[in-house]
Amino acid sequence: MRILLVEDDPDLGPAIARALRSENCAVDLVADGIDAGHFGDTERYDAAILDLGLPGKDGVSILTAWRSAGRDMPVLILTARDGWPDKVAGFKAGADDFMTKPFRVEELMLRLRALVRRASGHAANRIECGPLTFDALSGQFELDGLPLKLTAFEWRVLSALMLAREAVIPRLELLERVYEGDADVDSNSLEVIVGRLRRKIGASLIETVRGRGYRLTAEHSACA
């Protein structure tokens, strides 16, 4: 998952980013409302974590602008404001979830994964594609019932393909989900990651669709 984290606290923002990265997420951290609006408008994210009280532009205004522009990524508001009017304003602006500070990182991660899973059209946490199984709540992959060990980059690519359910994901979109905004990306890096995944799960499960991108497909049974 690639996450946009909008948090102006100089200690809390980097701490949340480190926690998310430890769960294989790519994270773009911004601390200003103006920058947050720009990143959300121009980059592709699986979800956003948005504070309400921000310098430059407040969170509700940012979210309202995103929704008006057709930006449909799941947005979780994370704020110290716990009053009912703030929750109403957040949900009316288009928030998908609302958490108040202080919070547990474990709960934040569970909620994020649930938002991304539902946005991808999955009602159940357990997703299967041939011999491959993905628990969208825990983030764990299994191959033929055994835990699958993946690097962070491999996890990001495979989880994106798994959630897409046999749909083709363009190469550029996959790259955007794997790397953070300031990363120095080699032009062949995605092919290297896909090659490693094929060696781990079987070459036939990841199909290259020429001129379009990649998709995960089961050889003898459909993804579900």
MIDO-754263 format. One record per residue: residue in one letter; x, y, z of N, C-alpha, C, O in turn. Coordinates in steps of 0.001 Angstrom, whole numbers. Example, Ala and Ser with C-alpha at 12.3 -4.5 7.8 and 13.67 -1.06 7.14 Angstrom:
BEGIN
(site "a"; (13190; -5690; 7800); (12300; -4500; 7800); (13200; -3300; 7800); (14236; -3319; 8465))
(site "s"; (12850; -2250; 7080); (13670; -1060; 7140); (12900; 30; 7870); (13409; 1138; 8039))
END
This chain:
BEGIN
(site "m"; (837; -1193; 0); (0; 0; 0); (876; 1249; 0); (1913; 1299; 662))
(site "r"; (445; 2243; -745); (1086; 3548; -690); (134; 4502; 34); (-1020; 4663; -361))
(site "i"; (631; 5126; 1090); (-197; 5929; 1972); (263; 7377; 1951); (1462; 7651; 2012))
(site "l"; (-688; 8308; 1866); (-411; 9721; 2077); (-715; 10031; 3536); (-1859; 9911; 3974))
(site "l"; (300; 10425; 4282); (155; 10740; 5700); (282; 12253; 5872); (1325; 12837; 5579))
(site "v"; (-787; 12873; 6349); (-817; 14320; 6538); (-871; 14600; 8035); (-1923; 14473; 8662))
(site "e"; (267; 14980; 8600); (382; 15190; 10049); (1454; 16238; 10300); (2596; 16076; 9868))
(site "d"; (1091; 17328; 11007); (2043; 18409; 11202); (2842; 18312; 12498); (3757; 19109; 12708))
(site "d"; (2522; 17358; 13370); (3297; 17195; 14596); (4686; 16659; 14226); (4779; 15592; 13619))
(site "p"; (5768; 17370; 14574); (7107; 16975; 14124); (7606; 15673; 14735); (8539; 15068; 14207))
(site "d"; (7005; 15231; 15833); (7387; 13954; 16427); (6441; 12834; 15999); (6883; 11738; 15655))
(site "l"; (5148; 13115; 16022); (4157; 12077; 15728); (4174; 11666; 14264); (4070; 10479; 13957))
(site "g"; (4305; 12634; 13349); (4291; 12297; 11928); (5354; 11284; 11543); (5019; 10242; 10978))
(site "p"; (6635; 11552; 11830); (7674; 10577; 11499); (7497; 9241; 12220); (7839; 8193; 11672))
(site "a"; (6959; 9269; 13458); (6745; 8019; 14202); (5693; 7155; 13511); (5871; 5944; 13379))
(site "i"; (4597; 7777; 13068); (3561; 7023; 12343); (4131; 6499; 11033); (3878; 5354; 10661))
(site "a"; (4898; 7326; 10331); (5485; 6896; 9055); (6377; 5677; 9248); (6324; 4732; 8462))
(site "r"; (7203; 5701; 10305); (8075; 4541; 10563); (7245; 3294; 10848); (7579; 2206; 10378))
(site "a"; (6169; 3442; 11614); (5320; 2287; 11938); (4669; 1720; 10684); (4588; 502; 10527))
(site "l"; (4208; 2584; 9796); (3578; 2124; 8562); (4591; 1441; 7652); (4284; 427; 7025))
(site "r"; (5784; 1990; 7582); (6822; 1372; 6742); (7226; 6; 7281); (7579; -888; 6511))
(site "s"; (7177; -159; 8597); (7493; -1467; 9176); (6447; -2503; 8802); (6691; -3703; 8934))
(site "e"; (5263; -2049; 8329); (4206; -2944; 7859); (4165; -2998; 6330); (3136; -3329; 5741))
(site "n"; (5296; -2669; 5695); (5488; -2778; 4249); (4819; -1671; 3436); (4757; -1766; 2211))
(site "c"; (4320; -627; 4090); (3689; 465; 3367); (4733; 1436; 2828); (5775; 1653; 3446))
(site "a"; (4437; 2015; 1666); (5183; 3173; 1171); (4443; 4411; 1673); (3223; 4501; 1538))
(site "v"; (5172; 5361; 2249); (4541; 6498; 2917); (5120; 7813; 2414); (6336; 8000; 2385))
(site "d"; (4232; 8723; 2018); (4610; 10098; 1747); (4073; 10946; 2886); (2859; 11039; 3067))
(site "l"; (4959; 11566; 3658); (4580; 12367; 4818); (4641; 13844; 4469); (5677; 14341; 4029))
(site "v"; (3534; 14542; 4665); (3505; 15995; 4464); (2919; 16635; 5719); (2079; 16040; 6393))
(site "a"; (3369; 17854; 6028); (2987; 18503; 7276); (2250; 19812; 7057); (2005; 20546; 8015))
(site "d"; (1896; 20117; 5830); (1250; 21383; 5499); (3; 21117; 4663); (12; 20258; 3782))
(site "g"; (-1065; 21853; 4941); (-2318; 21630; 4233); (-2236; 21904; 2748); (-2872; 21203; 1961))
(site "i"; (-1476; 22897; 2345); (-1333; 23211; 924); (-629; 22072; 194); (-1065; 21645; -875))
(site "d"; (471; 21582; 783); (1195; 20457; 175); (333; 19199; 141); (373; 18434; -822))
(site "a"; (-448; 18993; 1206); (-1315; 17813; 1260); (-2316; 17818; 117); (-2529; 16795; -534))
(site "g"; (-2930; 18972; -129); (-3878; 19062; -1233); (-3221; 18767; -2568); (-3803; 18095; -3419))
(site "h"; (-2001; 19275; -2752); (-1284; 19057; -4009); (-931; 17580; -4193); (-1151; 17017; -5266))
(site "f"; (-380; 16950; -3144); (-13; 15540; -3243); (-1245; 14682; -3550); (-1194; 13791; -4398))
(site "g"; (-2338; 14956; -2859); (-3550; 14172; -3074); (-4129; 14347; -4457); (-4783; 13442; -4977))
(site "d"; (-3898; 15501; -5059); (-4414; 15778; -6400); (-3556; 15165; -7499); (-4068; 14831; -8567))
(site "t"; (-2259; 15014; -7253); (-1339; 14663; -8331); (-723; 13274; -8225); (-182; 12771; -9210))
(site "e"; (-791; 12637; -7050); (-199; 11322; -6872); (-1290; 10273; -6649); (-2429; 10605; -6321))
(site "r"; (-926; 9017; -6831); (-1875; 7917; -6637); (-1589; 7229; -5300); (-462; 6809; -5037))
(site "y"; (-2623; 7119; -4457); (-2480; 6490; -3146); (-3579; 5454; -2929); (-4685; 5572; -3456))
(site "d"; (-3243; 4442; -2141); (-4261; 3465; -1750); (-5150; 4013; -650); (-6310; 3619; -535))
(site "a"; (-4611; 4929; 172); (-5391; 5548; 1245); (-4631; 6765; 1759); (-3435; 6925; 1515))
(site "a"; (-5365; 7625; 2485); (-4745; 8791; 3111); (-5132; 8838; 4575); (-6255; 8501; 4950))
(site "i"; (-4170; 9266; 5406); (-4416; 9552; 6815); (-4314; 11063; 6954); (-3279; 11652; 6644))
(site "l"; (-5395; 11690; 7422); (-5495; 13144; 7353); (-5801; 13757; 8712); (-6808; 13426; 9339))
(site "d"; (-4923; 14656; 9165); (-5177; 15441; 10366); (-6136; 16570; 10002); (-6243; 16945; 8834))
(site "l"; (-6829; 17111; 10996); (-7756; 18210; 10729); (-7095; 19573; 10912); (-7249; 20458; 10071))
(site "g"; (-6360; 19742; 12009); (-5726; 21012; 12277); (-4364; 21104; 11632); (-3392; 20551; 12146))
(site "l"; (-4280; 21807; 10495); (-3045; 21875; 9711); (-2724; 23319; 9349); (-3636; 24128; 9174))
(site "p"; (-1456; 23650; 9236); (-1096; 24980; 8733); (-1388; 25080; 7239); (-1231; 24109; 6500))
(site "g"; (-1809; 26250; 6808); (-2049; 26482; 5388); (-3471; 26220; 4956); (-4092; 27061; 4307))
(site "k"; (-3992; 25058; 5312); (-5344; 24674; 4920); (-5801; 23543; 5823); (-5049; 22597; 6057))
(site "d"; (-7027; 23626; 6335); (-7483; 22614; 7290); (-7902; 21338; 6583); (-8180; 21335; 5383))
(site "g"; (-7943; 20240; 7358); (-8214; 18928; 6791); (-9562; 18796; 6127); (-9668; 18154; 5083))
(site "v"; (-10603; 19387; 6703); (-11940; 19288; 6105); (-11959; 19957; 4736); (-12563; 19433; 3800))
(site "s"; (-11303; 21112; 4609); (-11256; 21795; 3313); (-10490; 20983; 2283); (-10878; 20926; 1116))
(site "i"; (-9400; 20355; 2713); (-8613; 19505; 1813); (-9462; 18342; 1307); (-9505; 18067; 108))
(site "l"; (-10132; 17668; 2230); (-10936; 16509; 1864); (-12099; 16899; 963); (-12404; 16195; 1))
(site "t"; (-12744; 18011; 1266); (-13846; 18483; 421); (-13365; 18729; -999); (-14048; 18378; -1962))
(site "a"; (-12178; 19338; -1130); (-11635; 19607; -2463); (-11292; 18311; -3191); (-11542; 18193; -4391))
(site "w"; (-10724; 17340; -2480); (-10417; 16052; -3107); (-11680; 15396; -3658); (-11708; 14950; -4805))
(site "r"; (-12708; 15342; -2844); (-13939; 14679; -3281); (-14598; 15427; -4433); (-15146; 14808; -5345))
(site "s"; (-14547; 16752; -4396); (-15129; 17537; -5487); (-14401; 17296; -6798); (-14988; 17378; -7877))
(site "a"; (-13097; 16993; -6686); (-12288; 16728; -7878); (-12352; 15268; -8316); (-11703; 14885; -9290))
(site "g"; (-13127; 14454; -7607); (-13276; 13050; -7979); (-12229; 12130; -7410); (-12131; 10982; -7845))
(site "r"; (-11426; 12592; -6438); (-10432; 11739; -5798); (-11144; 10807; -4828); (-11691; 11259; -3822))
(site "d"; (-11142; 9501; -5123); (-11949; 8552; -4358); (-11145; 7645; -3440); (-11684; 6657; -2942))
(site "m"; (-9869; 7948; -3198); (-9090; 7110; -2292); (-9709; 7134; -895); (-10233; 8168; -480))
(site "p"; (-9660; 6020; -160); (-10162; 6013; 1217); (-9386; 7011; 2073); (-8164; 7117; 1961))
(site "v"; (-10095; 7733; 2920); (-9460; 8722; 3793); (-9858; 8452; 5237); (-11040; 8392; 5573))
(site "l"; (-8847; 8291; 6083); (-9038; 8117; 7515); (-8591; 9398; 8213); (-7424; 9779; 8127))
(site "i"; (-9504; 10051; 8895); (-9157; 11243; 9658); (-8567; 10814; 10995); (-9153; 10007; 11718))
(site "l"; (-7396; 11366; 11314); (-6711; 11078; 12580); (-6440; 12414; 13261); (-5612; 13194; 12791))
(site "t"; (-7134; 12682; 14367); (-7094; 14012; 14944); (-7260; 13982; 16458); (-7772; 13017; 17025))
(site "a"; (-6815; 15060; 17099); (-7039; 15212; 18533); (-8438; 15747; 18828); (-8882; 15731; 19976))
(site "r"; (-9125; 16215; 17802); (-10474; 16743; 17983); (-11470; 15590; 18101); (-11647; 14821; 17156))
(site "d"; (-12108; 15474; 19240); (-13011; 14342; 19446); (-14461; 14768; 19625); (-15292; 13964; 20048))
(site "g"; (-14776; 16019; 19311); (-16153; 16483; 19446); (-17044; 15966; 18324); (-16581; 15711; 17212))
(site "w"; (-18314; 15819; 18628); (-19278; 15340; 17643); (-19325; 16231; 16401); (-19371; 15698; 15292))
(site "p"; (-19314; 17584; 16533); (-19335; 18427; 15329); (-18151; 18170; 14397); (-18300; 18240; 13176))
(site "d"; (-16966; 17870; 14967); (-15806; 17581; 14121); (-15984; 16284; 13353); (-15605; 16188; 12185))
(site "k"; (-16565; 15280; 14013); (-16813; 14006; 13327); (-17844; 14186; 12215); (-17683; 13649; 11119))
(site "v"; (-18905; 14943; 12502); (-19926; 15190; 11488); (-19321; 15907; 10284); (-19579; 15538; 9138))
(site "a"; (-18511; 16936; 10553); (-17890; 17692; 9463); (-16966; 16804; 8633); (-16932; 16906; 7406))
(site "g"; (-16216; 15929; 9311); (-15305; 15044; 8594); (-16029; 14070; 7686); (-15655; 13892; 6526))
(site "f"; (-17070; 13437; 8219); (-17811; 12470; 7402); (-18590; 13151; 6285); (-18700; 12599; 5190))
(site "k"; (-19132; 14335; 6538); (-19834; 15061; 5483); (-18889; 15469; 4360); (-19291; 15544; 3199))
(site "a"; (-17622; 15735; 4712); (-16640; 16106; 3694); (-16216; 14916; 2840); (-15666; 15090; 1753))
(site "g"; (-16477; 13686; 3343); (-16141; 12497; 2562); (-15204; 11530; 3226); (-14647; 10660; 2556))
(site "a"; (-15004; 11653; 4552); (-14131; 10715; 5253); (-14736; 9318; 5269); (-15957; 9164; 5289))
(site "d"; (-13882; 8306; 5260); (-14319; 6911; 5337); (-14205; 6354; 6746); (-14873; 5377; 7085))
(site "d"; (-13363; 6968; 7569); (-13188; 6520; 8951); (-12639; 7694; 9755); (-12140; 8670; 9196))
(site "f"; (-12742; 7579; 11091); (-12358; 8684; 11974); (-11754; 8092; 13232); (-12393; 7287; 13911))
(site "m"; (-10513; 8487; 13553); (-9853; 8051; 14776); (-9368; 9278; 15539); (-8985; 10286; 14945))
(site "t"; (-9392; 9175; 16869); (-8913; 10280; 17693); (-7606; 9908; 18386); (-7346; 8740; 18675))
(site "k"; (-6803; 10914; 18643); (-5549; 10748; 19369); (-5825; 10868; 20864); (-6685; 11653; 21264))
(site "p"; (-5113; 10107; 21703); (-4086; 9101; 21372); (-4714; 7845; 20785); (-5918; 7624; 20921))
(site "f"; (-3901; 7026; 20136); (-4409; 5844; 19440); (-3336; 4766; 19470); (-2182; 5027; 19809))
(site "r"; (-3732; 3557; 19112); (-2795; 2436; 18977); (-2485; 2243; 17494); (-3386; 2195; 16657))
(site "v"; (-1205; 2134; 17191); (-791; 1943; 15805); (-1403; 675; 15226); (-1750; 633; 14046))
(site "e"; (-1537; -356; 16050); (-2122; -1621; 15575); (-3554; -1408; 15074); (-3951; -1973; 14055))
(site "e"; (-4322; -592; 15794); (-5694; -318; 15355); (-5695; 507; 14078); (-6498; 265; 13176))
(site "l"; (-4796; 1480; 14001); (-4697; 2287; 12784); (-4418; 1402; 11579); (-5025; 1584; 10524))
(site "m"; (-3500; 441; 11726); (-3145; -433; 10622); (-4327; -1318; 10223); (-4575; -1528; 9035))
(site "l"; (-5051; -1834; 11212); (-6215; -2669; 10916); (-7272; -1880; 10143); (-7850; -2371; 9174))
(site "r"; (-7504; -671; 10585); (-8520; 150; 9909); (-8091; 506; 8485); (-8908; 487; 7564))
(site "l"; (-6810; 828; 8308); (-6317; 1134; 6966); (-6502; -48; 6024); (-6992; 102; 4905))
(site "r"; (-6105; -1222; 6492); (-6218; -2411; 5643); (-7679; -2701; 5298); (-7987; -3096; 4174))
(site "a"; (-8574; -2505; 6262); (-9987; -2730; 5999); (-10509; -1731; 4965); (-11289; -2103; 4088))
(site "l"; (-10088; -478; 5059); (-10526; 528; 4092); (-10057; 179; 2683); (-10831; 258; 1729))
(site "v"; (-8785; -209; 2554); (-8237; -542; 1242); (-8912; -1789; 683); (-9220; -1854; -507))
(site "r"; (-9142; -2778; 1545); (-9814; -4005; 1094); (-11206; -3693; 560); (-11569; -4158; -520))
(site "r"; (-11991; -2913; 1299); (-13351; -2599; 862); (-13344; -1747; -407); (-14183; -1929; -1289))
(site "a"; (-12393; -818; -492); (-12299; 19; -1690); (-11967; -809; -2925); (-12299; -421; -4045))
(site "s"; (-11312; -1951; -2719); (-10969; -2849; -3837); (-12089; -3809; -4175); (-11960; -4607; -5103))
(site "g"; (-13203; -3745; -3427); (-14365; -4566; -3738); (-14419; -5901; -3039); (-15155; -6788; -3471))
(site "h"; (-13650; -6076; -1955); (-13631; -7338; -1226); (-14404; -7210; 80); (-14117; -6334; 896))
(site "a"; (-15381; -8082; 272); (-16149; -8073; 1518); (-15439; -8876; 2607); (-15485; -8508; 3780))
(site "a"; (-14783; -9972; 2219); (-14112; -10844; 3182); (-12635; -10482; 3298); (-12042; -9932; 2370))
(site "n"; (-12053; -10800; 4451); (-10635; -10527; 4658); (-9740; -11490; 3889); (-8642; -11119; 3473))
(site "r"; (-10197; -12712; 3701); (-9366; -13751; 3081); (-9629; -13792; 1570); (-10757; -14010; 1127))
(site "i"; (-8577; -13579; 803); (-8681; -13518; -653); (-7811; -14625; -1238); (-6667; -14808; -822))
(site "e"; (-8358; -15365; -2210); (-7642; -16505; -2768); (-7476; -16362; -4272); (-8338; -15819; -4962))
(site "c"; (-6350; -16860; -4762); (-6101; -16934; -6195); (-5261; -18173; -6450); (-4043; -18153; -6272))
(site "g"; (-5915; -19257; -6871); (-5208; -20517; -7047); (-4588; -20959; -5735); (-5288; -21041; -4726))
(site "p"; (-3288; -21248; -5720); (-2626; -21713; -4495); (-2265; -20583; -3529); (-1769; -20826; -2429))
(site "l"; (-2521; -19347; -3958); (-2104; -18176; -3187); (-3277; -17636; -2375); (-4387; -17484; -2884))
(site "t"; (-3005; -17349; -1099); (-4026; -16784; -209); (-3464; -15538; 465); (-2301; -15499; 868))
(site "f"; (-4316; -14524; 578); (-3923; -13262; 1207); (-4927; -12915; 2287); (-6122; -12801; 2016))
(site "d"; (-4449; -12748; 3508); (-5288; -12269; 4605); (-5142; -10753; 4635); (-4132; -10231; 5108))
(site "a"; (-6144; -10051; 4131); (-6058; -8601; 3997); (-6055; -7890; 5338); (-5670; -6724; 5411))
(site "l"; (-6477; -8566; 6402); (-6489; -7940; 7723); (-5113; -7982; 8370); (-4663; -6991; 8945))
(site "s"; (-4441; -9131; 8278); (-3117; -9268; 8882); (-1989; -8917; 7914); (-868; -8631; 8335))
(site "g"; (-2296; -8940; 6599); (-1277; -8686; 5597); (-430; -9897; 5259); (582; -9765; 4570))
(site "q"; (-817; -11076; 5729); (-30; -12296; 5537); (-422; -13019; 4243); (-1604; -13198; 3950))
(site "f"; (597; -13430; 3476); (389; -14270; 2303); (730; -15717; 2646); (1627; -15986; 3445))
(site "e"; (-4; -16643; 2025); (313; -18066; 2112); (317; -18658; 709); (-478; -18271; -148))
(site "l"; (1222; -19600; 491); (1282; -20343; -767); (1125; -21810; -436); (1953; -22384; 270))
(site "d"; (58; -22423; -945); (-268; -23816; -622); (-348; -24031; 888); (70; -25069; 1399))
(site "g"; (-888; -23038; 1593); (-1100; -23159; 3033); (96; -22818; 3896); (-1; -22861; 5123))
(site "l"; (1218; -22483; 3291); (2424; -22165; 4049); (2730; -20670; 3945); (2534; -20075; 2885))
(site "p"; (3208; -20055; 5034); (3523; -18627; 5006); (4547; -18299; 3923); (5508; -19038; 3709))
(site "l"; (4322; -17187; 3256); (5192; -16765; 2166); (6025; -15579; 2645); (5478; -14569; 3088))
(site "k"; (7345; -15703; 2554); (8247; -14651; 3001); (8533; -13713; 1833); (9019; -14140; 785))
(site "l"; (8223; -12425; 2026); (8377; -11430; 972); (9129; -10212; 1495); (9058; -9892; 2681))
(site "t"; (9849; -9536; 601); (10420; -8246; 947); (9296; -7201; 918); (8194; -7480; 445))
(site "a"; (9582; -6003; 1427); (8570; -4946; 1434); (8114; -4611; 19); (6917; -4461; -227))
(site "f"; (9063; -4492; -918); (8686; -4181; -2297); (7861; -5309; -2921); (6875; -5047; -3610))
(site "e"; (8257; -6555; -2684); (7499; -7698; -3210); (6086; -7708; -2633); (5119; -7969; -3349))
(site "w"; (5972; -7423; -1335); (4652; -7404; -694); (3761; -6346; -1315); (2582; -6597; -1564))
(site "r"; (4310; -5165; -1566); (3505; -4087; -2133); (2981; -4448; -3517); (1817; -4199; -3831))
(site "v"; (3850; -5041; -4351); (3418; -5430; -5697); (2385; -6542; -5631); (1345; -6460; -6284))
(site "l"; (2659; -7584; -4847); (1770; -8734; -4817); (421; -8380; -4180); (-612; -8873; -4633))
(site "s"; (407; -7552; -3160); (-865; -7180; -2542); (-1713; -6350; -3512); (-2934; -6504; -3556))
(site "a"; (-1069; -5472; -4288); (-1810; -4701; -5285); (-2421; -5609; -6338); (-3580; -5437; -6715))
(site "l"; (-1639; -6582; -6818); (-2146; -7522; -7815); (-3262; -8394; -7236); (-4246; -8685; -7916))
(site "m"; (-3103; -8805; -5985); (-4096; -9673; -5347); (-5428; -8945; -5174); (-6488; -9512; -5440))
(site "l"; (-5374; -7719; -4737); (-6609; -6964; -4515); (-7311; -6612; -5820); (-8513; -6346; -5831))
(site "a"; (-6556; -6611; -6931); (-7152; -6266; -8221); (-7972; -7406; -8827); (-8765; -7169; -9738))
(site "r"; (-7799; -8631; -8344); (-8608; -9783; -8763); (-8619; -9992; -10281); (-9658; -9871; -10929))
(site "e"; (-7471; -10299; -10819); (-7307; -10636; -12227); (-7452; -9448; -13166); (-7385; -9626; -14382))
(site "a"; (-7644; -8257; -12649); (-7635; -7064; -13496); (-6191; -6674; -13799); (-5295; -6890; -12982))
(site "v"; (-5976; -6108; -14966); (-4639; -5664; -15346); (-4320; -4352; -14635); (-5115; -3413; -14673))
(site "i"; (-3154; -4290; -13986); (-2686; -3048; -13376); (-1576; -2492; -14253); (-571; -3170; -14468))
(site "p"; (-1730; -1277; -14763); (-680; -695; -15603); (651; -609; -14867); (689; -452; -13647))
(site "r"; (1723; -711; -15610); (3062; -691; -15033); (3292; 571; -14204); (3816; 494; -13093))
(site "l"; (2905; 1731; -14734); (3122; 2990; -14026); (2347; 3020; -12714); (2849; 3517; -11706))
(site "e"; (1135; 2494; -12722); (336; 2469; -11489); (992; 1585; -10438); (1010; 1937; -9258))
(site "l"; (1528; 449; -10848); (2232; -415; -9900); (3459; 281; -9321); (3721; 199; -8121))
(site "l"; (4201; 958; -10174); (5373; 1695; -9704); (4977; 2738; -8669); (5663; 2911; -7661))
(site "e"; (3872; 3430; -8918); (3416; 4473; -8002); (3007; 3897; -6656); (3117; 4574; -5633))
(site "r"; (2539; 2658; -6645); (2127; 2027; -5391); (3306; 1445; -4616); (3203; 1205; -3413))
(site "v"; (4413; 1220; -5295); (5552; 572; -4664); (6501; 1578; -4021); (7032; 1341; -2935))
(site "y"; (6706; 2697; -4700); (7758; 3628; -4274); (7175; 4906; -3676); (6095; 5357; -4059))
(site "e"; (7916; 5472; -2732); (7539; 6751; -2151); (7897; 7874; -3105); (8704; 7695; -4017))
(site "g"; (7293; 9029; -2888); (7382; 10113; -3858); (8784; 10587; -4158); (9058; 11010; -5281))
(site "d"; (9693; 10528; -3178); (11047; 11035; -3387); (12046; 9933; -3710); (13255; 10163; -3680))
(site "a"; (11553; 8740; -4017); (12452; 7611; -4280); (13123; 7755; -5649); (12512; 8243; -6600))
(site "d"; (14382; 7325; -5737); (15122; 7285; -6991); (14878; 5912; -7612); (15466; 4919; -7184))
(site "v"; (14007; 5859; -8624); (13522; 4583; -9151); (14248; 4214; -10435); (14270; 4992; -11389))
(site "d"; (14836; 3034; -10456); (15446; 2512; -11671); (14352; 2042; -12617); (13353; 1475; -12174))
(site "s"; (14528; 2267; -13900); (13481; 1968; -14878); (13140; 484; -14940); (12028; 130; -15333))
(site "n"; (14072; -396; -14559); (13826; -1838; -14632); (13477; -2458; -13278); (13374; -3679; -13164))
(site "s"; (13293; -1622; -12253); (13112; -2162; -10905); (11842; -2989; -10770); (11843; -4006; -10076))
(site "l"; (10755; -2573; -11421); (9508; -3334; -11315); (9667; -4717; -11924); (9179; -5701; -11368))
(site "e"; (10343; -4798; -13060); (10556; -6094; -13700); (11377; -7015; -12800); (11139; -8222; -12758))
(site "v"; (12340; -6446; -12083); (13152; -7236; -11154); (12279; -7789; -10030); (12393; -8962; -9674))
(site "i"; (11408; -6947; -9470); (10521; -7393; -8385); (9571; -8475; -8879); (9385; -9493; -8212))
(site "v"; (8969; -8259; -10048); (8047; -9260; -10601); (8783; -10566; -10857); (8229; -11640; -10619))
(site "g"; (10018; -10497; -11336); (10803; -11709; -11567); (11036; -12481; -10276); (10933; -13708; -10258))
(site "r"; (11349; -11772; -9199); (11554; -12451; -7911); (10250; -13082; -7422); (10258; -14191; -6887))
(site "l"; (9141; -12381; -7603); (7856; -12937; -7185); (7518; -14200; -7970); (7016; -15168; -7399))
(site "r"; (7782; -14198; -9246); (7493; -15375; -10059); (8284; -16586; -9582); (7786; -17712; -9607))
(site "r"; (9516; -16349; -9148); (10313; -17459; -8628); (9761; -17977; -7308); (9926; -19154; -6988))
(site "k"; (9112; -17119; -6546); (8588; -17528; -5240); (7212; -18163; -5317); (6924; -19086; -4555))
(site "i"; (6333; -17687; -6236); (4948; -18178; -6251); (4619; -18979; -7502); (3551; -19587; -7578))
(site "g"; (5503; -18992; -8474); (5228; -19679; -9728); (5033; -18685; -10848); (4263; -17733; -10715))
(site "a"; (5729; -18899; -11954); (5719; -17933; -13054); (4341; -17746; -13667); (4020; -16663; -14156))
(site "s"; (3525; -18794; -13644); (2239; -18709; -14340); (1222; -17831; -13624); (226; -17437; -14231))
(site "l"; (1444; -17517; -12357); (452; -16743; -11607); (478; -15255; -11956); (-540; -14577; -11820))
(site "i"; (1613; -14741; -12398); (1695; -13332; -12770); (1861; -13238; -14279); (2875; -13662; -14833))
(site "e"; (869; -12685; -14924); (858; -12584; -16381); (1275; -11182; -16820); (787; -10186; -16285))
(site "t"; (2165; -11113; -17782); (2505; -9844; -18413); (1553; -9623; -19579); (1516; -10423; -20514))
(site "v"; (788; -8550; -19528); (-122; -8209; -20625); (575; -7145; -21457); (677; -5987; -21051))
(site "r"; (1044; -7546; -22605); (1912; -6688; -23410); (1261; -5336; -23700); (114; -5257; -24139))
(site "g"; (2015; -4295; -23446); (1540; -2948; -23715); (580; -2403; -22680); (131; -1262; -22791))
(site "r"; (249; -3226; -21645); (-712; -2765; -20648); (-164; -2832; -19232); (-190; -1830; -18518))
(site "g"; (334; -3994; -18808); (837; -4103; -17449); (867; -5540; -16977); (1227; -6439; -17738))
(site "y"; (492; -5765; -15726); (539; -7094; -15122); (-800; -7429; -14473); (-1567; -6547; -14087))
(site "r"; (-1052; -8722; -14366); (-2210; -9162; -13597); (-1907; -10507; -12958); (-1109; -11299; -13459))
(site "l"; (-2576; -10736; -11827); (-2463; -12012; -11128); (-3583; -12907; -11621); (-4747; -12504; -11625))
(site "t"; (-3242; -14116; -12035); (-4262; -14999; -12576); (-3967; -16438; -12154); (-2813; -16866; -12139))
(site "a"; (-5032; -17184; -11810); (-4872; -18578; -11429); (-4887; -19442; -12675); (-5685; -19224; -13586))
(site "e"; (-4010; -20412; -12705); (-3880; -21236; -13901); (-5070; -22175; -14082); (-5557; -22357; -15198))
(site "h"; (-5541; -22775; -12972); (-6605; -23769; -13091); (-7894; -23364; -12356); (-8932; -24006; -12520))
(site "s"; (-7822; -22302; -11549); (-9033; -21871; -10838); (-9008; -20367; -10690); (-7942; -19763; -10575))
(site "a"; (-10175; -19769; -10693); (-10265; -18315; -10672); (-9873; -17731; -9338); (-9946; -18389; -8300))
(site "c"; (-9453; -16476; -9386); (-9229; -15740; -8145); (-10587; -15402; -7548); (-11549; -15152; -8274))
(site "a"; (-10660; -15395; -6207); (-11938; -15122; -5557); (-11726; -14246; -4335); (-12688; -13902; -3647))
END
